[in-house]
Amino acid sequence: MTERSGAPVARTVLQQCVGAKLQVEPATQNSEAQWVQIDRGMVIYICFFKGATLDILPKMVSTLLNLRLCESDSGKMVSVSELPGSLLIVPQATLGGKAKGKAMQYHNNISKEDGLRLYGAFVLLCETELLAAAGADVSVKHGMYGNRQVLKLDTNGPYTHLTEF
């Protein structure tokens, strides 16, 4: 599934949470800031690299929704689908950075247009799969691709995992 000579085409960071809130629109002179939020579940930070295509998404979503990374009330580790828990998906281009001297470079990140298309498809597939597996008691919320966003996160960890595809 990796298309750049064995290099990953996507990177995610997963963080279990008891609640998370993401500002998707900052306050203006005429309006308050707009937020999306979830209760118990998982935050997925995601970055796509050059070479990523729609073909990678089913495997990514299946893996991410079925990894046993969430702690149930009994203390047993279960998937976000089994919990059942909600998702907050945050586009995070900085996950593609590489240090060069004292600066970060993002030369391997996908173009903004292709990234936006893949991100939208990823969010839609997560919604479809999580709702099918866990039912109506969960939700999938997401940030805005290409925007700076403020995140507030309450976790019973930290319990953070990096995955590459």
MOMO-V834415 format. One record per residue. N is the residue number from 0. RES is the residue in three letters. PHI is phi in whole degrees, -180 to 180 (none if undefined). Layout:
n/res/phi
N/RES/PHI
N/RES/PHI
//
This chain:
n/res/phi
0/MET/none
1/THR/-90
2/GLU/-112
3/ARG/-102
4/SER/44
5/GLY/84
6/ALA/-79
7/PRO/-66
8/VAL/-108
9/ALA/-155
10/ARG/-135
11/THR/-129
12/VAL/-121
13/LEU/-112
14/GLN/-135
15/GLN/-69
16/CYS/-147
17/VAL/-99
18/GLY/179
19/ALA/-150
20/LYS/-139
21/LEU/-123
22/GLN/-80
23/VAL/-104
24/GLU/-142
25/PRO/-72
26/ALA/-66
27/THR/-124
28/GLN/-62
29/ASN/-106
30/SER/-150
31/GLU/-79
32/ALA/-62
33/GLN/-110
34/TRP/-129
35/VAL/-119
36/GLN/-150
37/ILE/-131
38/ASP/-93
39/ARG/-57
40/GLY/162
41/MET/-145
42/VAL/-98
43/ILE/-116
44/TYR/-94
45/ILE/-138
46/CYS/-139
47/PHE/-105
48/PHE/-108
49/LYS/-54
50/GLY/98
51/ALA/-72
52/THR/-134
53/LEU/-60
54/ASP/-60
55/ILE/-77
56/LEU/-62
57/PRO/-58
58/LYS/-64
59/MET/-59
60/VAL/-64
61/SER/-60
62/THR/-61
63/LEU/-65
64/LEU/-80
65/ASN/-111
66/LEU/-65
67/ARG/-86
68/LEU/-121
69/CYS/-107
70/GLU/-90
71/SER/-79
72/ASP/-59
73/SER/-84
74/GLY/93
75/LYS/-74
76/MET/-83
77/VAL/-135
78/SER/-78
79/VAL/-63
80/SER/-68
81/GLU/-77
82/LEU/-52
83/PRO/-78
84/GLY/-132
85/SER/-95
86/LEU/-122
87/LEU/-122
88/ILE/-103
89/VAL/-122
90/PRO/-67
91/GLN/-141
92/ALA/-60
93/THR/-67
94/LEU/-66
95/GLY/-93
96/GLY/-76
97/LYS/-129
98/ALA/-72
99/LYS/-136
100/GLY/66
101/LYS/-101
102/ALA/-124
103/MET/-104
104/GLN/-122
105/TYR/-126
106/HIS/-65
107/ASN/-91
108/ASN/-70
109/ILE/-68
110/SER/-63
111/LYS/-60
112/GLU/-65
113/ASP/-68
114/GLY/-63
115/LEU/-62
116/ARG/-64
117/LEU/-67
118/TYR/-61
119/GLY/-60
120/ALA/-68
121/PHE/-63
122/VAL/-60
123/LEU/-61
124/LEU/-67
125/CYS/-61
126/GLU/-59
127/THR/-60
128/GLU/-71
129/LEU/-68
130/LEU/-66
131/ALA/-67
132/ALA/-83
133/ALA/-111
134/GLY/90
135/ALA/-77
136/ASP/-80
137/VAL/-118
138/SER/-142
139/VAL/-121
140/LYS/-116
141/HIS/-153
142/GLY/-86
143/MET/-99
144/TYR/-65
145/GLY/88
146/ASN/-106
147/ARG/-75
148/GLN/-141
149/VAL/-101
150/LEU/-118
151/LYS/-117
152/LEU/-134
153/ASP/-112
154/THR/-130
155/ASN/-104
156/GLY/-117
157/PRO/-72
158/TYR/-138
159/THR/-119
160/HIS/-133
161/LEU/-103
162/THR/-130
163/GLU/-128
164/PHE/-128
//
